[in-house]
């Protein structure tokens, strides 16, 4: 099942609070919202993709627990980006100083911040073009490092501030570089 995009603008404009409540009332679906207000309805992932997402998130979380440099998030976390879009990356991380600058109320809902680090794992029903556009949106909103992992082609696209996208063929590991210092993703388990 593919994601469905619905333009409600001519009928209804959801406030941030209404969008949050819609997401809470429909926990079996994942919602995102574009900067122009279009609602994206995404079905739950399949078993293989869900398992790979869990492994990916676990590696980020374990590294973060050992280093205490920030906060790690799973795929069910929504973020309000500076451009107004609401996005939920498959795994993400925010530097502790940036997270601590948010109010407790902002932390409880969809934090109004773009993660420093984002991973998107392409599922069989995802469009590569749409995922690449999403990664560019993250970069435009302040993401410092991002990985778009395409299991089918065994490619990883690396997104960095101020640099061209780098494409790796069948890497064994990925480095968190200067964003997640010392983090090495063992990608063999993700393929």
Buried (B, 14 or more C-beta within 10 A) or exposed (E): EEBEEEEEEEEEEBEBEEBBEBBEEEEEEBBBBBBEBBBBBBBEBEEEBBEBBBBBBBBBBEBBEEBEBBBBBBBEBBBBBEBBBBBBBBBBBBBBEBBEEBEEEBBEBBBBBBBBBBBBBBBEEBEBEBBBEBBBBBBBBBBBBBBBBBBEEBBBBBBBEEEEBEEBEEBEEBBBEEBBEEBEBEBEEBE
